[in-house]
Amino acid sequence: MKRVQRGHVTIKCWDLGGQPRFRPMWERYCRGVSAIVFIVDIADDAKLPVAKDELHSLMSQKTLEGIPLLVLGNKSDLPNKISVDELIDALDLKTIAHREVSCYGISAKEETNLEAVVQWLMKWANR
Ligand SMILES: Nc1nc2c(ncn2[C@@H]2O[C@H](COP(=O)(O)OP(=O)(O)OP(=O)(O)O)[C@@H](O)[C@H]2O)c(=O)[nH]1
């Protein structure tokens, strides 16, 4: 768990493992949260079909209905990355209904676009 503070708002973030053995736990950790952030590697398109299936499976859980979703395409610093539009298509994000869905490209390594992520999270804090 990591705390991110901006002014009077503190965001508590839980980082969940992405490996197959951790996936059955995602739903339990996501219950009751203010927002869900799903991070994928946009320089590894071979993994996108599995990422899409896992994301849609999570989003179909009744307990998580309505929780805002932010999809982050990480590793935008790499030359073989796909674009945000290609990521939206690859993950079929337009079919995810009954919630706010946003998608940004970021680079955790070069710290690109991270302030936009914090601003998005702030929007849903304490709701
Ligand atoms: N080029 C590049 N490499 C990155 C970036 N972010 C992470 N990496 C690298 O990607 C690898 C995996 O990063 P992790 O932070 O362990 O990934 P993770 O998603 O937390 O892994 P799990 O929680 O085990 O699923 C590491 O070698 C990182 O250095 C990025 O923005 N750009």
The ligand as an SDF file (V2000), in Angstrom:
LIG
                    3D

 32 34  0  0  0  0  0  0  0  0999 V2000
   11.0810    0.8240  -20.4880 N   0  0  0  0  0  0  0  0  0  0  0  0
   10.2960    0.7900  -19.4180 C   0  0  0  0  0  0  0  0  0  0  0  0
   10.3800   -0.2400  -18.5570 N   0  0  0  0  0  0  0  0  0  0  0  0
    9.5530   -0.2440  -17.4830 C   0  0  0  0  0  0  0  0  0  0  0  0
    8.6140    0.7970  -17.2510 C   0  0  0  0  0  0  0  0  0  0  0  0
    7.9240    0.4920  -16.1170 N   0  0  0  0  0  0  0  0  0  0  0  0
    8.4170   -0.6660  -15.6590 C   0  0  0  0  0  0  0  0  0  0  0  0
    9.4050   -1.1330  -16.4780 N   0  0  0  0  0  0  0  0  0  0  0  0
   10.1620   -2.3810  -16.3230 C   0  0  0  0  0  0  0  0  0  0  0  0
    9.2780   -3.4800  -16.4670 O   0  0  0  0  0  0  0  0  0  0  0  0
    9.6210   -4.5540  -15.5900 C   0  0  0  0  0  0  0  0  0  0  0  0
    8.4260   -4.9770  -14.7360 C   0  0  0  0  0  0  0  0  0  0  0  0
    8.1210   -3.9270  -13.8400 O   0  0  0  0  0  0  0  0  0  0  0  0
    7.3380   -4.2150  -12.4970 P   0  0  0  0  0  0  0  0  0  0  0  0
    7.1310   -2.9110  -11.7950 O   0  0  0  0  0  0  0  0  0  0  0  0
    8.0020   -5.3080  -11.7330 O   0  0  0  0  0  0  0  0  0  0  0  0
    5.9630   -4.7600  -13.0610 O   0  0  0  0  0  0  0  0  0  0  0  0
    4.6430   -5.1950  -12.2760 P   0  0  0  0  0  0  0  0  0  0  0  0
    3.5310   -5.0220  -13.2120 O   0  0  0  0  0  0  0  0  0  0  0  0
    4.5620   -4.5010  -10.9600 O   0  0  0  0  0  0  0  0  0  0  0  0
    4.8090   -6.7260  -12.0470 O   0  0  0  0  0  0  0  0  0  0  0  0
    3.7560   -7.6840  -11.2950 P   0  0  0  0  0  0  0  0  0  0  0  0
    3.1910   -6.8910  -10.1530 O   0  0  0  0  0  0  0  0  0  0  0  0
    4.6240   -8.8210  -10.8710 O   0  0  0  0  0  0  0  0  0  0  0  0
    2.7170   -8.0750  -12.2700 O   0  0  0  0  0  0  0  0  0  0  0  0
   10.8240   -4.0630  -14.7910 C   0  0  0  0  0  0  0  0  0  0  0  0
   11.9810   -4.5640  -15.4150 O   0  0  0  0  0  0  0  0  0  0  0  0
   10.7520   -2.5430  -14.9230 C   0  0  0  0  0  0  0  0  0  0  0  0
   12.0060   -1.9380  -14.8580 O   0  0  0  0  0  0  0  0  0  0  0  0
    8.5580    1.8710  -18.1960 C   0  0  0  0  0  0  0  0  0  0  0  0
    7.7650    2.8180  -18.1040 O   0  0  0  0  0  0  0  0  0  0  0  0
    9.4260    1.8110  -19.2590 N   0  0  0  0  0  0  0  0  0  0  0  0
  1  2  1  0
  2  3  2  0
  2 32  1  0
  3  4  1  0
  4  5  2  0
  4  8  1  0
  5  6  1  0
  5 30  1  0
  6  7  2  0
  7  8  1  0
  8  9  1  0
  9 10  1  0
  9 28  1  0
 10 11  1  0
 11 12  1  0
 11 26  1  0
 12 13  1  0
 13 14  1  0
 14 15  2  0
 14 16  1  0
 14 17  1  0
 17 18  1  0
 18 19  2  0
 18 20  1  0
 18 21  1  0
 21 22  1  0
 22 23  2  0
 22 24  1  0
 22 25  1  0
 26 27  1  0
 26 28  1  0
 28 29  1  0
 30 31  2  0
 30 32  1  0
M  END
$$$$
